C-alpha cells in the first residue's frame, strides 16, 4: 500500500528530489532522520551510498549494524582534517578498512571536493546512488558562495539521484557578502525538511500567538528527543508545484515481526448444510434461463432487424391489472 505522507514517499524514493536539506537546531537534531535515509538505501538493489563525513567520524554510521552496507563509499573529511597531522594507517579503525574510503584534509577547497565526488560517481558500477553529507556546518562560514556553488554542482550531478545534507540553522553565518546561508540553501534545495521538537511544537501551537512560559523557553539536556519529532516539509516538484506538509515520526524499537497463520474458513465450521456448489451444480446453475432473459429473446426474434441490432429497445407488455383511463382529460378544453 502506497503511503500518502510526503515524508514516507521521500524516504522510500517514491518522490524525486535531487537535493534534500534536513534543517535542524540544537533543540532537535536531524541525525535520526538522516540515518533513516541511509537505512532505506540498503533496501534498494544496485544502489550505492556515498557518505561524506565532515562533522562526525564515519564510526557514527558504521557502529550501527542496521546502517552498515558493503556498498558504502566513505569520504572522510573529519578524521584527518588537520593538515599538520600525519596520516598513520594504524589510526584507521578496522571497520573503516572494509570500505572504500577517501580522505580530505581541507574543507575550504570546494572544487577539489566536487572533483573527488565526480570521480567516484564515474567509477560506480550502477548509475543509481545517494550522496549523504552529515553536516554543512564544518565548511568555512566565510565562504558561503563556495558552498552554494558546491551544492549547485552536486544538485546537477545528482539529477535522477539525490543528495541529502544536514544544515544547522541556529549556527550564525559570518558571510562576507552578508547573504544568509539559509536563504541561499532554501533557494537551491528541492526539498527542505525542518525538524522540530515535538513537545515544543505542540506547546507553541496550543499557545497560539501568546508567548511561551519561562519553563518552556528553557533548553535542557533531555529536550532533544531521539524517539520522535515533527517535520515541516517544503517540496518543489519538477512541474513547478510546491507542496507543504507537516508530518511526524516516532521510533519504536519494541516492535516484533510475527508470521501470519492462515486460519480455516469459519463459514464451513460446524454447519449442518453445505454452502458450496459442486461442479455439476455450477453447470446446472449456468444453464438456467432467467424469466427476463426468455422474454427478451422472444421480442428480439419478433422485432425488426433495426431493433434487434442491439440499439437498446425497451419492451412493455400490458397487464390486466393496469389502470387505463379511456376518457380524454382534455376534451372539455376549448381550442
C-alpha angles and dihedrals in degrees: 000000000000115000119231093209113109093217092055092048091052093049092049094047091245091126122058115233125153097193121031117183119196105203115199142159137211089267092061126018122217096205093096089060092043091054089051089056089052092048093051092055089062090066094059120087120229091012122132126205120213110196118197109192112195104144101030137036115256086249090079087072102030095053089064107081093202091059099048115111129172088219091065117127109194126204105192111202093155110056099055102022089125105092091205094055117100114230108238117188090214090062091063112099115244094238088055092057090063092067136061102264133185125188129218122194100183128043095186092074098077093168091059090049091051092048090052093050091046091051091050092050093050090055095051117117091217125045090219116091145141122221114211121195110187093205142349092206098089091060111100108276093215092061101065093142090056092052091046091051090047092052090045092054092044092051089053090045092051095051103147090014130059146246119207119194137171119230123191102213095187093064108097117241119230098193116161090216091057089230114143111244090210092057092047092052092044090054092051103038121091091204130025118190110191109199114211132185110257097221093045092046093053091045092052094046093047092049092053111193094347123102124258119255121257092256092053092050092057115100111215130187091251098050093087100088120206094186103058144007142166118246123205105199130197112186126183115206124208090249090063095255115136120212124203120193137160112214132168134206135201127195113224114183096170095072116118128198117235131190115241113234115210109234124209119262106274092207090072096048120111095342125149093213137044118247096188126083128231122231092259091050091051091051092048091048093053092049094057111108111218118224097246091049091053093050091047092054091050092053093045091054092051098040129092121273091253092055094046093052092089097261093143105262118186116215126200126190115196117233131208091243093058113115111229123182110211093188119094107239090204100049093102092057118104112224 
